[in-house]
Amino acid sequence: MRRITVKVVPRAKQNRVIGTVNDDTIKVRLTAPPVDGAANKALVDLLSETWNIPKSRIQVVKGETSRMKLIEID
């Protein structure tokens, strides 16, 4: 099990991983708005596609309503 901190920028032009903010935080831009969990779903979809991991193995464990999220990969 691995935990990663992610900083999310919602309502961007495209979904993409920008890079790292510091050694342990990844910055991600998402087209989805931060409404009704849409950004969280888009984040899981993007990480799953980028890292070639099944969506079921990725979950937001902290920060569901925040731009700073803690992601757990099983």
C-alpha distances in whole Angstrom, upper triangle without the diagonal:
4,7,10,14,16,20,21,25,26,30,30,32,29,25,24,21,23,22,20,22,21,19,16,17,17,21,21,24,25,28,27,28,27,28,27,23,25,23,19,20,21,18,16,19,19,15,15,19,18,15,16,13,14,14,13,9,10,11,13,12,15,18,19,23,22,22,19,16,13,10,7,6,5
4,7,10,13,17,19,22,24,27,27,29,26,23,21,18,20,18,17,18,17,15,12,13,14,17,18,21,22,26,25,26,25,27,26,22,23,21,18,19,20,16,15,17,17,13,14,17,16,13,15,13,14,15,14,10,10,11,12,12,14,16,18,21,20,20,17,14,10,8,6,5,7
4,7,10,13,16,19,21,25,24,27,25,21,19,17,18,16,15,16,15,13,10,10,11,15,16,19,20,24,23,24,22,24,23,20,21,19,16,17,18,15,13,17,16,13,14,18,16,14,17,14,16,15,15,12,10,10,10,9,10,13,15,18,17,16,13,10,7,5,4,6,9
4,6,10,12,16,18,22,21,24,22,18,16,13,15,13,11,12,12,11,7,7,8,11,12,16,17,21,21,22,20,22,22,19,20,17,14,16,16,13,12,15,14,11,14,16,15,13,16,14,16,15,16,13,10,11,10,10,11,12,14,17,15,14,10,8,6,5,7,8,11
4,7,10,13,16,19,19,22,20,17,16,13,14,12,10,10,10,10,7,5,6,9,11,14,16,19,19,19,17,20,21,18,18,15,13,16,16,12,13,16,15,12,15,18,16,15,18,17,19,17,18,16,13,12,10,10,9,10,12,14,12,10,7,6,5,6,9,11,15
4,6,10,12,16,15,18,17,14,12,10,11,10,9,9,11,11,9,5,5,6,7,10,12,16,15,16,15,18,19,15,16,12,11,14,13,9,11,14,12,10,14,16,14,14,17,17,18,16,18,16,13,12,10,11,10,10,11,13,10,8,6,5,6,7,11,12,16
4,7,10,13,13,16,15,13,12,10,10,10,9,8,11,13,11,7,6,5,6,9,11,14,14,14,13,16,18,15,15,12,11,15,13,10,13,15,13,13,16,18,16,17,20,20,21,19,21,19,16,15,12,14,12,10,12,12,9,6,5,6,9,10,14,16,20
4,6,10,10,13,12,10,10,9,10,11,12,11,14,16,14,10,9,6,5,6,7,10,10,11,10,13,15,13,12,8,9,12,10,8,12,13,12,12,15,16,15,17,20,19,20,18,20,19,16,14,12,14,13,10,11,11,8,5,6,8,11,12,15,17,21
4,7,7,10,11,10,10,10,10,12,13,12,16,18,17,13,11,8,6,5,6,9,9,9,9,13,16,14,13,9,11,14,11,10,14,15,13,14,18,18,17,19,22,22,23,20,23,23,19,18,15,18,16,13,13,12,10,7,9,11,15,15,19,21,24
4,6,9,10,9,11,12,13,15,17,16,20,22,20,16,14,11,9,6,5,6,6,6,6,10,13,11,10,7,10,12,10,10,13,14,13,15,18,18,18,20,22,22,23,20,22,23,19,18,16,18,17,14,13,12,11,8,11,13,16,16,20,21,25
4,7,8,9,12,14,14,18,19,19,23,25,23,20,17,14,11,8,6,4,5,5,8,11,14,13,11,9,12,14,11,12,16,15,14,17,19,19,19,22,24,24,24,22,24,25,22,21,19,22,21,17,16,15,14,12,15,16,20,20,23,25,28
4,6,7,9,11,12,15,17,17,21,23,22,19,16,12,10,6,5,5,8,9,11,14,17,16,13,11,14,15,12,12,16,15,13,16,19,18,17,20,22,23,24,22,25,25,22,22,20,23,22,19,18,17,16,13,16,17,20,20,24,24,28
4,7,9,12,13,16,19,20,23,26,25,21,18,15,12,8,8,6,9,11,14,17,20,18,15,13,17,17,13,14,18,16,14,17,19,18,17,21,23,24,25,23,26,27,24,24,23,26,25,23,22,21,20,17,19,20,23,23,26,26,30
4,6,10,11,14,17,19,22,24,23,20,16,13,10,7,6,5,9,12,15,17,19,18,14,12,15,15,11,12,15,13,11,14,16,14,14,17,19,20,21,20,23,24,21,21,21,24,24,22,21,20,20,17,19,19,22,21,23,23,27
4,7,9,13,15,17,20,22,20,17,14,11,8,5,4,6,8,12,14,16,18,16,13,10,12,12,8,8,11,10,7,10,12,11,10,14,16,17,18,16,20,20,17,18,17,21,21,19,18,19,18,15,17,16,18,17,20,20,23
4,6,9,12,14,17,18,18,15,11,9,6,5,7,9,12,15,16,19,21,18,15,13,14,14,10,9,12,11,7,9,12,10,9,12,14,16,18,16,20,20,17,18,18,21,21,19,19,20,18,15,16,16,18,16,19,18,22
4,6,9,11,14,15,14,11,8,6,4,6,9,12,14,16,17,20,22,19,17,14,14,15,12,10,12,12,8,8,12,11,8,11,14,15,17,16,20,18,16,17,16,19,19,18,18,19,18,14,14,14,15,14,17,16,20
4,7,9,12,14,14,11,8,5,5,7,10,13,16,18,18,22,24,21,19,16,17,18,15,13,15,16,12,12,15,15,12,14,17,19,21,20,23,22,19,20,19,21,21,19,20,21,18,15,15,15,17,16,19,19,23
4,7,9,10,11,9,6,6,7,10,13,17,19,20,21,24,26,23,22,18,18,20,17,14,16,17,14,13,16,16,12,14,17,18,21,21,23,22,19,20,19,21,20,19,21,22,19,15,15,15,16,16,18,18,22
4,5,7,7,6,4,6,9,12,15,19,20,22,21,25,26,23,23,19,19,21,19,15,17,19,16,14,18,18,15,15,19,20,22,22,24,22,19,19,18,20,19,18,20,21,18,15,13,14,14,15,17,18,21
4,7,8,5,6,6,10,13,16,19,21,21,20,24,26,23,23,19,19,22,20,17,19,21,18,17,20,21,18,18,22,23,25,24,26,24,21,21,19,20,18,17,20,20,16,13,11,13,14,15,18,20,23
4,6,6,8,9,13,16,19,23,24,25,23,27,29,26,26,22,21,24,23,19,21,23,20,18,22,23,20,19,23,23,26,25,27,24,21,22,20,20,19,18,21,22,18,16,13,15,15,16,18,20,23
4,6,8,11,15,18,21,25,26,27,25,29,30,27,27,23,22,25,23,20,21,23,20,18,21,22,19,18,22,22,25,24,26,23,20,21,20,20,19,19,22,23,20,18,15,15,15,15,17,18,21
4,7,10,13,17,19,23,24,25,23,26,27,24,24,21,19,22,21,17,18,21,18,16,19,20,18,17,20,20,22,21,23,20,17,17,16,16,15,16,19,20,17,15,12,12,11,12,13,15,18
4,7,10,13,16,20,20,21,19,23,24,21,21,17,16,19,18,14,16,18,16,14,17,19,16,16,19,19,21,20,22,19,16,16,14,15,14,14,16,17,14,12,9,9,9,11,13,15,18
4,7,10,13,17,18,19,18,21,23,19,19,15,15,17,15,12,13,15,13,11,14,16,13,13,17,17,19,18,20,18,15,15,14,16,15,14,16,17,15,12,10,10,10,10,13,14,18
4,7,10,14,15,16,16,19,21,18,17,14,14,16,14,11,14,15,12,12,15,16,13,15,18,18,21,19,21,20,17,17,15,17,16,14,16,16,13,10,9,10,12,12,16,17,20
4,7,10,12,13,13,17,19,16,14,11,11,13,10,8,11,12,9,9,13,13,11,13,16,17,19,17,20,19,15,15,14,17,16,14,15,15,13,10,10,11,13,12,16,16,20
4,7,9,11,12,15,17,15,13,10,12,13,10,9,12,12,10,11,15,14,13,16,18,19,20,18,21,21,17,17,16,19,18,16,16,16,14,11,12,13,16,15,19,19,23
4,5,8,9,12,14,12,10,7,9,10,7,7,11,10,9,11,14,13,13,16,18,18,19,17,20,20,17,16,15,19,18,16,15,14,14,11,13,13,16,15,19,19,23
4,7,9,12,14,13,10,8,11,11,8,10,13,12,11,14,16,15,16,19,20,21,21,18,21,22,19,19,18,21,21,18,17,16,16,14,16,17,19,19,22,22,26
4,7,8,10,9,6,5,9,9,7,9,12,11,11,14,16,16,17,20,21,21,20,17,20,21,18,17,16,19,19,16,14,13,14,13,15,15,18,18,21,22,24
4,5,9,9,6,6,10,11,9,11,14,14,14,17,19,19,20,23,24,24,23,20,22,23,20,18,16,19,18,15,13,11,12,11,15,15,18,19,22,23,26
4,7,7,6,5,8,10,10,11,14,15,15,17,19,20,21,23,24,23,23,19,21,22,19,16,14,16,15,12,9,8,9,9,12,12,16,16,20,22,25
4,6,6,7,9,11,11,13,15,16,17,19,21,22,23,25,26,25,24,20,21,23,20,17,15,17,16,13,10,9,11,12,15,15,18,18,21,23,26
4,6,8,9,10,12,13,14,16,17,19,20,22,23,25,25,24,22,18,19,21,18,16,14,16,16,13,10,9,12,14,16,16,18,18,20,22,24
4,6,5,6,9,10,11,12,14,16,17,18,20,21,22,20,19,15,16,18,15,12,11,13,13,11,7,8,11,12,14,12,15,14,17,18,21
4,5,5,6,9,10,11,12,14,15,16,18,20,21,20,18,15,16,18,15,14,12,16,16,14,10,11,13,13,15,14,16,16,18,19,22
4,5,5,6,9,10,10,12,14,15,16,18,19,18,18,14,16,17,14,13,11,14,14,11,9,9,10,9,12,11,14,13,16,18,20
4,5,5,6,9,10,11,12,14,15,16,18,16,15,12,13,14,11,9,7,11,11,9,7,9,10,10,11,9,11,10,13,14,17
4,5,5,6,9,10,11,12,14,15,16,14,13,10,11,13,10,9,9,13,14,13,10,12,14,13,15,12,14,12,14,15,17
4,6,5,6,9,10,11,12,14,15,14,14,11,13,15,12,12,11,15,16,15,12,14,14,13,15,13,15,13,15,16,18
4,5,5,6,8,10,10,12,13,13,13,10,13,13,10,9,9,13,13,12,11,13,13,11,12,10,11,10,12,13,16
4,6,5,6,9,10,11,11,10,9,6,9,9,6,7,8,12,13,13,12,14,15,14,14,11,12,9,10,10,13
4,6,5,6,9,10,10,10,9,7,10,11,9,10,12,15,17,17,15,17,18,16,17,15,15,12,14,13,15
4,5,5,6,8,10,10,11,9,13,13,11,12,13,17,18,17,16,18,18,16,16,14,15,12,14,13,16
4,5,5,6,8,8,9,8,11,10,8,10,11,15,16,16,16,18,17,16,15,13,13,10,11,10,13
4,6,6,5,5,6,5,9,9,7,10,13,16,18,19,18,20,20,19,18,16,15,12,12,10,12
4,6,5,7,8,8,12,12,11,14,16,19,21,21,20,23,22,20,20,18,18,15,16,13,15
4,6,8,11,11,14,14,12,15,16,19,21,21,21,23,22,20,19,17,17,14,15,13,16
4,6,9,10,13,11,11,14,16,18,20,21,21,24,23,21,20,17,17,13,13,11,13
4,7,9,12,11,11,15,17,20,22,23,23,25,25,23,23,20,19,15,15,12,13
4,6,8,7,8,12,15,17,20,21,20,24,24,22,21,18,17,13,12,9,10
4,5,6,7,11,14,17,20,21,20,23,24,23,22,19,18,14,13,10,10
4,5,5,8,11,14,17,18,16,20,20,20,20,16,15,12,11,9,10
4,6,7,11,13,17,18,17,20,21,21,21,17,16,12,11,9,9
4,7,10,12,15,18,17,20,21,21,20,16,14,10,8,6,5
4,7,9,12,14,13,17,17,17,16,12,11,7,6,5,7
4,6,9,11,10,14,15,15,14,10,9,6,5,7,9
4,6,7,7,10,11,12,10,7,6,5,6,9,11
4,7,8,11,12,13,11,8,6,6,6,10,12
4,6,9,9,10,8,6,5,7,9,13,15
4,5,5,7,6,4,6,9,12,15,18
4,6,8,9,7,9,10,13,16,18
4,7,9,9,11,13,16,19,22
4,5,7,10,12,16,19,22
4,6,10,12,16,18,22
4,7,10,13,16,20
4,6,10,13,16
4,7,10,13
4,7,10
4,6
4
